[in-house]
Amino acid sequence: MPRNSHTLQNRLKETRTKAGLTQSELAKAAGISRQAYSSLESGNANPSTEVALRLAHALGERVESLFFLSGQPSEMVEAELIGDTPAIPVPGGPVQRARLFRVGQRLLVRPLTGSGNSRHAVVAAEGLIMSGEKAGRITVQPFDQEEAESPTLAMLGCDPAVGLLEAGLRSKGITLVASEQGSQQALLDLAKGEAHVAGCHLLDDATGTYNGSWVQRLVPFPCTLVTFASWQQGLIVAYGNPKQIQNVASLANPGVRLVNRQAGSGSRALLDRALAGAGMPVDTIEGYDREEWGHLAVAAAVASGSADVGIGVKAAAVAMGLDFIPLEEERYDLVIPDHFLNEGPVQVLLDLLRRAPLHRRVESLGGYDVSNMGIPASTS
């Protein structure tokens, strides 16, 4: 955050970026030179009262939201509660961390408690919940007011590669808010306006195509599908495959323990198709009802020895040093509501998907084909 010797700080860059303005455009709107504006944004100069008012007017903000003294506490904000985790702070009890982000005009808060608080690392939070739910809204104390007001890209899905988007988005002043969900739930929450993007890999058994018909069925507004990658999905087994698992028929072998994905996920649907094709009742498989909420969580269960085999993507097996038996290649698409397509964070994402460095990073995970990354997906 820009600082100077007079302890005056500003949020000009993030507010300007959110408004989609260049330095020259904002300077012109405020009636000052670009050089003068640049000095203000970098914190090397302080504005006059008149210039501060002009900048606030041009950005549609209050002066005090653009300029403030160091050490000022963040203001309390009210946000709309989403997700299944209750937001009920207990006096004297542990604090409840939360993700705080905007989707369109809505300020949303997702509590971080239990399994949602960790994906092999503690999930970043933007603030603390200060009061319980009232009419669907709760009060949050942001850790950093600048962070709370910065542009965000909210993404739902189960792709282990999503973290590779973070650095590219951050370089453009955008915070990635990713939540791990199965494909069907991701689409349902996208339909409720709780994200800019949802990832999915759902096969339509009737047409033999991926994702398009599911989006039309679950999301009530027009969307654009953009391919992220095709990936290999199959059975994740211990290194060396000590249980000699060959295919889904091996899941019924004595002593073989499965770890599954939750109902509604694309991985669970793939396993169910494979079992049906092999004529195998699910009640013959030990562990069929044991569910994990992500590919890496499945791989971790196998790596720990608490399960012998799991259903997931090859990248998760590679990450954990495990072996992999492919079952199917699937297309993983990003579903973007058309009313978000022209928003700054979404445009940055689409540009990032077209860049070779991201392609190389994703391919290095193993089991990904990125040849169509960033290309609008066919729904037929």
N, C-alpha and C positions, 0 to 999 in steps of 0.2 A: 504494500500500500504506500503511495507517495507520502513523504514526510519532509518537513523543513524545520529550521531552527526555531520557528515560532509555534511549533507543535500543532499547526493547523494541518489537518489531513483531508483528503478528498476521495470521492468515489466517482470521479469524472469518467475514467476509462471504462469501467464496467457498465456505467449507466449509458454512456455513448454507444458502446458495443451492443447493449441490449436494444437500443433504439435504432440500430442499423446505420449509424452515421459515421462518416469519416471525420478526422480532425478538421479538415478544411470546411466541410459542410456545417459542422457545429460552430466553428469560429465565425463563418459568414452569418449564420442565424443570430449569433450573439453580437454582431457588429464589431468584432475584433480581428486582428490578423491571426493567421495560422500559427506564426511563431509565438505570439503572445499566448495563444491557447495552449500550445505545446508546453510552454514553461509552467502554466498553471497545472496541467494534467500531471506533469512529472513531479510537481511539488517544489519546483525551484522558484516559484513566485506565488504571492497571495493576491486574490482578486480584490478589486474595490467593491464596495457595496453594490454599485450600479452594475458592474460586470457580473457579480454573483447572481443578482436578480435576473439579468438577461439570460444567463446560462440555465438557470432553473426554469425560466419560462420556456426556453427553446426545447428543454428536455421534458417538460411537463412534470417537474419535480419540485419539492420544497427546497429552499436554500439549505436548511439544516440537514436534509438527506444527502446533499452533495458535499457540504463542507462541515467539519466538526473538529473539536479539540481532541487530542490524544487522551486516552484514559476514560473517555465517556463510556458508560455502560450501554450495552445494546438495548434497544427498546423492546418491550414485550410485543409480540404479535399474535393475532388470532389466525388460526389456520383450520382447514377442513380435514377432519380425521378420515383416513382411509386404511384399508387392510383389516385383518382379523384380530390383531392384538389389541386388547383393551388398554386404554390410556388412563390409568388410575393411580396417580402418585399417592404414596402412603406417608403421612407425617412421620419424620424420623427414620423412614425406610430408605432403601437405595434410590438414587436418582434414576429416571427413565430417559434414556437417550432417544433421539428421533432424527429422522431425515426430514428436511424442510426444503421444499422446492415448488416451483411454479410450472403449471401446465396450462398454456393459454392464459386466461385471466384469473385462474384459480390458484390460491396458495394452499398447498397440500402438506400434510404431515403424516409420516408413517412411523409409528413407534418401533423401536429396536429392542426386542426382548426375546429370550429363548433362542431357538434355532435360527431365527431371522437376524440375529445379532452377530453371527459369525459364519464365514465361509472360508475356513482355514486361515482366517485373519479377522480381526475385529472390523466390522463395517464402519466406515466413516459416518459421522453424525454432524449435523449443523446446529443442534441446540438441545435443550432440556425441556421436558414437559413440566409445566408449572401448575396446571389445574386439570381436573378431569373433564370428561366430555359433557357438553351442554348444547343441546340442539345440533349435534353433529360437529361442533367446533370445540377446539381446545386452545389453551394459551401456552405459547412456547417462548422460552428465553434463548434467542440465538447466541451462539458463542461469539460470532463476529457479524456485525450488521452488514458489512460489505459483502461477506460471503452469502448472507441470506438474500441479498438483493441481486446477486450476480446471475447471469443467464445459466439455465440448466437444460440438460437433455435427459428426460426420464425414459428409461428403457426397461421393458419386461422381457423375460425369456430365460432359457436354460443354457445358452451357448457358453462354454468355458472360455472362449476367446474374447468375450465382451470386454475384459479388462484391458486388452490391447488397444482399445479405442480411447482410453482415458487420457493418455499423454497428448495425442493429437488434438483432442477437444480442449484440453487444458491450455495448450499453446495458443488457442484462439479465445481464451477467457471464458470457456464454458465448462461447467461442472457436470460430470456424468453421474446420474442417480440411477443405478441399476438394481433391479430386484429380481431374484432368482425364482422363476415360476415355470410350471409346465405349460405347454403350448395352449391348451384350451383355456386355462385360467388367465394366461397372459392376454388372450383375445377378449375374454369377458371383461377384464379390468380396463383394457383399451377402450372397449365400448362404453364404459362408465366415465371416460375422460380422465383416467388416472395416469396416463403416460402419453408421450409423443410417439413412441415406437414399441411394437411388440414383435418378438421373434417367434416363429413357429415352424414345425416340421410334421404336418399332419396329412396323412394320405387319405384321399377319398376312395374307399373301396369300390364304389360304383363306377367311377371314371378312371381310376388308376393315376390320377394327377394329385399334385401336392398343393395344399394350402388355400388355393383360390376359393373353392366351394365352402370351406370351413369359415373363411373370412366373411363371405356373403351370408352365411347362416348365423354367425354370432355377432357381427358388428353391423349396427343399423345405419351407417353412413358410408359414403364412398371412400375407398382406400386405394393406395398405390402399393404394390408389392415390389420390393427390390431384393434381388438375390444377395445374400451374404456369402454363402458357399454351399457346395455339396460336401457331405461328410460321410465317412464310413461309420456305421453303427453295428454293434454286434455284442458278443459275449466277452466280458472282461474277466480274465482268470489269473491266478497267481503265476509268477515267473516260473517258467519250466513246465507249466500246466501239470502239476503233480496228480490231479484227479483225472487226467486223460479225458478231458471234456472235448468232444468233437463237434457237437451241434446241439440243437435244443432237445433232442431225444436223450442226450446225456444228463439233462437236468433231473430226470427221474431215477438216476442211478443211486443206489444206497450210499448214504453219507455225503451226498452233494447238497450244499446249502446255498440257496439263492438269496441275493438281495435285489429287490425290485425297485421300480420307480412308482410314483403315485399315480392313481387313476387320473386320466385327462392329459397325461404327458404323452408326447410322441413316442418315447421309448417304451412305455407300457403298452401302447397300441401296437408297436412293432412286435413285441414279445407275444402278445395275445394272438396276433395274426400267425406268427410262426408256430405257436403251440396248436392252434386250430388246424393249420395245414398239416401238422404231424399227427393229428388225432389224439392229442395229449390233454386229458382233463387237468385243470390247474390244481386240483386237490391231491394230485400225485406228486407234487413238487414241494419239497421242504423249503420254506422261506418265501413262498410266493406272496404272502401277505405282509412281508417285511418291506417297508417302503422308505426310500431316501428321496430327498428333494432336489438332487442335482447330480450331474454326471461325476463330478469330482468326489462327491460324498459316497457314491456307489463304489468308485475305485478305491477310496480310502477304506471302506469296509472290507474289500477283498485284500488290500495290502495289510490290514491289521490282523487278518486271519479269522475274523468273526464271520466271514462268508467265503465261499469257495468260488463263486461266480456271480456276476452282476450284468445287467443290461445297460449299455452306455456307448459313448463315442470313443473312437480309437485314441483321440487326443488325451482323454482322461487316463486311459491305460498307459500311454507313453509317459505322461507326467508322473505317474506313480511307479514307473519301472515294472509294469505288469505285461502279461501277454494278452493277445487279442485274437478273437475268432470272428471274422466279418460275417454279417448276415445280409446287410442291405446298404446301398448307397442312397442317402436321402438329400433332399434339397431344403436348406434352411433359409427362409425368407424373412426379411424385415417388413412389417406391415405398418404403413404410415398413413394416418388419416389425411385426406386431401386438404382439409382446412389447416393442417400444420405444415404442408409442404414448403411454403414460402417463408416460414419462420427461420430466423438466423441460425439457431442451433441445429435444426434439421438440415439446412443447406450446408453447414460445415460438415456434418456427418456424411452427406452424400458426396461431397468433394473428397473427404478422407477415404471413402470406399473405393474411389477411382485411382488411388495413389499406390504405386508399386511398393513402397516401403511397408505399408500395411499388409499387402498381399504376401510379401516375403515373411513377415512376422507370423502371420496366421498359418501359412504352409509349414513353417518350422515346427508347429505343434504336433504334426502328424495326422494323417487321415483326412486332410482338407483339400478340396479342389476349388481354387479361387478364380478360375478362368472367367466366371460370369459375375464376379463380385461387383456390385454397384450398378448392374444392368437391370432394368425393369423385368420382372419375372412374368413369364407366360402363365396364364391361369387356365389354359386349356390342355 
